[in-house]
């Protein structure tokens, strides 16, 4: 394929010490073999937390586009017809190991298409979690109040 990278499973390949250092000194899981559009093959070591399906990823053009994604959480709000009403918010562990600007492992808050994102510190993530819990409790209170209003208006 002319302008895309193809990845093949190379899980049997053992990561080298050099590959271990390349992924932020985290314990490694599987290793995949990235085949670039030029035909070159490069082994890519995944951190243990990576859940990305690199083998079937057809979207890569450059090796720099390869990223690792791990466990995530997201919030979606749908209207009464089941249509997504607002942009979802995703919180996810990520790493762009071949990035020239930020190859480190991060905890990122992003929108659905990844066009806006913010890297969080552990403290910021804990504050966000506390705010979401507080917000969830407030939404439950508002729902209860709204149910009472609806019941009164229906009577």
Steps between C-alpha positions, in 0.01 A plus 500: 500500500659822385457748787421283797678286753402139553559327830547129545502308824848426624412398855761228500773763467667585830556870568858615532632721781506783246130450423422497871665841542316633196162460667550711807658226714169318547464121501441376148221277379484390139715608209348570158677535169417830326525486121533849362386609154866495396504126568724526808400293805557635849426314826290709735489405869170561678475592868312242712198735524462549121166377363541639146444256214820588316481193276177611331566876507479619140512874583875545545688700242819572692661317791454821701122441473524176698370542852425279797166531674397331817200481727261790459185654634259719310176690545238515226168687509221391264170668420166318524545365145832338588707756310824616658417849627836638613862417432609212722786548742762224512762445767767253394855387562696568179849503360642613165836320511629645172386858562775757473324730748347278771581125500425452873203309643215737584149509643303699245157661492380533142193554287356237267723561199812579701525852359510653849684341787659576834762297684419461869726457799395242757374783723297655216348161418402449864339847509315422175371174650381684813326764285329233289373327815372832632345579160336156486341552841373843392354357177320233708357774725384698198342188349306439823389863512396484134298182565311682779432795268370268227276319749358832625441629147327175398256519794 
